[in-house]
Amino acid sequence: MRALLSSGSYFSARSRSLCSSFFFWGGVLGVLSWPATTSHFSRWITNGSFLIAVMLRNNVFSCFVFYAVLLLLKMYVLAFITGQVRLRKKAFANPEDAMRHGGLQFHRLDPDVERCRRAHRNDMENIFPFLFLGAIYSLTGPSLAMARLHFLAFTAARLLHSVAYLLALPAPARSLAYVTAQVPCLSMAVQILAALATYA
């Protein structure tokens, strides 16, 4: 079975993507039905490893994972920057943190900290939907070049959006970056609906 799945001539691109989708949702169901015995647990681990191997054989999905991890790392960096600015400006959201760093007078808002928080919140509002759309889109059988263009455009636009937000670049720099990032998401959503319309 594994030899057949790894054979590029056995399945068409769309068939392989549907097969990957089948194993993906099978893995989700496996997580929801956690094994009760040691033998079932071993089988669950084996099937999970096979699921990951099948998913990563999909070049488009592997490309998506690369850009998804980059975006998540960017969010971690924004969270770190927010914390550092909060410490430098001594503007704490919780009174216990303010007491630890000098007193309740530092339990306050600061415009620079709030700007970092807004940038981080905007990332969450946009990157999380992208992670869902990108994962489903990569299983519908798109070409690698077209999928990479979608993922790269979104990642670059979100990076520019964060830079424009943190550096307070003049308008409409931030708005243009925001709109640019919406284009690949909208494109992926339309293509997903088109691919699944026959099942509606």
Buried (B, 14 or more C-beta within 10 A) or exposed (E): EEEEBEEEEEBEBEEBBBBBBEBBEEBEEBEEEEEEEEEEEEEBEEBBEBBEEBBEBBBBBEBBBEBBEBBEEBBEEBBEBBEEBBEEBBBBEEEEBBEEEEEEEBBEEBEBBEBBBEBBEBBEEBBEBBBEBBBBBBBBBBEBEEBBBBBBBBBBBBBBBBBBBBEEEEEEBBEBBBEBBBEBBEBBBEBBEEBEEEEE
